Amino acid sequence: MKQGPKAKADYKKLTDKHVPKRPVFANVIRAFLVGGLICLLGQFVQKFFMTYFDFDQKTAGNPTVAVMVFLAVLLTGLGVYDRIGQWAGAGSAVPVTGFANAMSSAAIEHKSEGLVLGVGGQMFKVAGPVIVFGVVAAFVIAVIKHLIKMVM
């Protein structure tokens, strides 16, 4: 049986009426708060390395990222990061901790398939696109920066 445009429009109206409305504003606020708190924690960790280990701002970056990734993996293993992610949405996914959570949760989920094909294979399915897009974005930004320097 063929459906005409009127039947499709009626169906869309019917489904739109029964689909619950998403609390977009509340979701944005929660994402902003959690993402901001993760970044604030990162700033505290960076300040810790600068104060107690005499790192400058540039050299404190790598150990700061390592600590944040470690905390995200630990919280993922304990099941806490997933609950934070359910409440905060993109706020927990955007910082580097979200990437660590995605990789470690894929590894945990597929550990029964073995270390190489399960953990390694599934973990890097997530990492691959992120690395590719990161490299492409870095290249585009470098080209733009180079063009701006040439113009000025």
Secondary structure, 3 states (H helix, E strand, C coil): CCCCHHHHHHHHHHHHHHCCCCCHHHHHHHHHHHHHHHHHHHHHHHHHHHHHCCCCCCCCHHHHHHHHHHHHHHHHHCCHHHHHHHHHCHHHHCCHHHHHHHHHHHHHHCHHHCHHHHHHHHHHHHHHHHHHHHHHHHHHHHHHHHHHHHHC
